[in-house]
């Protein structure tokens, strides 16, 4: 999105007294509640993910849900039973579970289901290790507890054995809860207490365990058994909604065939029986956030999300001297309309200011300015006299933090890059210590062109705004991870990345809800845990379609205040603390989140022959190999599909694909709404195209696919597809893959879709290109 066109509109110096009074009053009310919760500064969120009813003989869907977990890289994974089919034997675990979910076995904390008890859990205990999934290494006590981190404790319960009042399992649970007070609790097991599924009914057998958990203040219960996803409100075990009850999820969507959902059961808040997926939970010190993630062809989408305060508020520990105070973090906001006192009360300490010394010096005490330089398009290769004079005059002013040099430049020309570099060099020469800042988005080639090594800028904001009105689902939070990975691979150091948060909406971009905004923050924190600066991008309250602004969205205020006033943590991954009474089920230490490596092995392969890109036409399946363009997917009123073959891909067998996309060059301008489906041939070494009818459509396809909502094209522009990693990985993982083999990619689409790209025969230098990094 190009925001520069809005900046003049948003730079309003004043606001009406009435508006400011209302906003200030709202802030004052919320401030009392925030100050009453001292735990926020110690928050070290932990991400756990999981599902149940996972791996059958057909690995496709389990592989897709496993890929979601691999892409998200959580600290822990859980399963809720029926992890493998049909009988839970060790052979089935090795054949079906290990290739799909086994890669993160070391961080997985499983629970058994009824298929693990066909007729006994021998295979379950053998695969996971009896000591890891039992209490006291006792095969008659197939349940256990473990510390998740951030003051949360988890219980893997067993609904395949006796859970009645007075049972060994209930006695153990009550004792462990009593031995671990002042914590938050999450439990997971196979059979659900509540379900709207029609295949299996609800079970009251778990009520003694549920009641013990609720009495201790537990918050969450995750179950499976019915192969679908469902979220319930907070309930007691008697069937009534309860403010102190437990929220239950049914997450039997891990890969086995889905079951239908019937009429909604009381307190059912969300149901889905059409998508495989996994439940993601981010556990904060006194709250939690949930997402139901579905592969959506390997690209990943969020179908359900939200957040909830915990039943019990627990005061966190006093931060140690090594934890930096909250005031050291820099939080930048735009669209303030002069209401700097209001945003200051929300914890913002860097403000969006023009080149006005008087406005800079009038900022609240302790705050500073990111000075917008007014640069649009390509700046001159010699900075303007006004810019140089201002930078020099304010060189020692502590209320100047840095200079905003450019907003989402779209031209990689050397002269444009040189202009940004000249401004950055002027800042570093005339005002040492002040920051040179610019914002980039995923225009092709921009990350590499404007990387710090080329421009000498200090900080680069990235803008993967995930929420739109024209997509389903509304928010694609995976876009944040994808954009950061792409930028880092292009040469932007992770310590230069500035997270940019979406706090706006209009006819195209959807304003996030408070829960979605929290998910944006959590996703960024996992990817870039300790940035030097973060940036809340908000339009001003401009009227018309641009009506959403930070000052007017009081539901956003608690979310951003908590974020801005929480001290950054030294490391993103907490270490679980062993407890003396119950040994942790695994001695494997929790994984640390790897730092993305800026250097990758990269391959770019462009179509190089007439039979490298072909069109298959109409019902006859005729093949056209000499077309001068690739019409995706209508040639006039005639529907067609496009096939592309990329040979000589020297990707090692067993490589982990880190990035993959197609790049097209637009032959002409097209803006009609276009949705393309990208698929890959399921072949060790895809053969060359022939002119035989149906030679594209007859090829077997991998279950991984992607949907591309294509932006409008202008003639000559380069556009790249969404992330294709799961598709390429599915081929590289094949038993017969060898370096130098070929892949075939098929493009189809919906009625009316049309983008017209150059083919090999039309322009060899602009033919489709496949980019792969590993």
Secondary structure as UniProt FT lines:
FT   HELIX           4..10
FT   HELIX           17..35
FT   TURN            38..39
FT   HELIX           40..42
FT   STRAND          46..51
FT   HELIX           60..72
FT   STRAND          76..79
FT   HELIX           90..92
FT   HELIX           93..97
FT   HELIX           98..101
FT   HELIX           102..107
FT   STRAND          108..109
FT   HELIX           114..117
FT   HELIX           122..128
FT   HELIX           130..132
FT   TURN            136..137
FT   TURN            139..140
FT   STRAND          144..149
FT   TURN            150..151
FT   STRAND          152..156
FT   TURN            159..160
FT   TURN            165..166
FT   HELIX           168..179
FT   STRAND          184..188
FT   TURN            205..206
FT   HELIX           207..215
FT   TURN            216..217
FT   STRAND          220..223
FT   STRAND          229..235
FT   TURN            237..238
FT   TURN            243..244
FT   STRAND          246..251
FT   TURN            266..267
FT   STRAND          268..272
FT   STRAND          278..283
FT   STRAND          287..294
FT   TURN            296..299
FT   STRAND          301..309
FT   TURN            321..322
FT   HELIX           326..328
FT   STRAND          330..333
FT   TURN            337..338
FT   HELIX           340..345
FT   TURN            346..347
FT   STRAND          350..353
FT   HELIX           357..361
FT   TURN            365..366
FT   STRAND          368..372
FT   HELIX           385..393
FT   TURN            394..396
FT   TURN            398..399
FT   STRAND          400..407
FT   HELIX           414..430
FT   TURN            432..433
FT   STRAND          435..440
FT   TURN            444..445
FT   HELIX           446..449
FT   HELIX           452..455
FT   STRAND          459..462
FT   STRAND          467..468
FT   HELIX           478..489
FT   TURN            490..491
FT   HELIX           494..496
FT   STRAND          497..502
FT   HELIX           514..527
FT   TURN            529..530
FT   STRAND          533..537
FT   TURN            544..545
FT   HELIX           550..552
FT   HELIX           554..564
FT   STRAND          602..606
FT   HELIX           610..612
FT   STRAND          613..617
FT   TURN            618..621
FT   STRAND          622..624
FT   STRAND          629..632
FT   STRAND          634..635
FT   TURN            636..637
FT   STRAND          638..649
FT   TURN            653..654
FT   STRAND          659..666
FT   STRAND          674..681
FT   TURN            693..698
FT   STRAND          701..710
FT   TURN            715..716
FT   STRAND          718..720
FT   HELIX           725..732
FT   TURN            735..736
FT   TURN            739..740
FT   STRAND          741..749
FT   TURN            751..752
FT   STRAND          755..758
FT   TURN            760..762
FT   HELIX           764..766
FT   STRAND          769..773
//
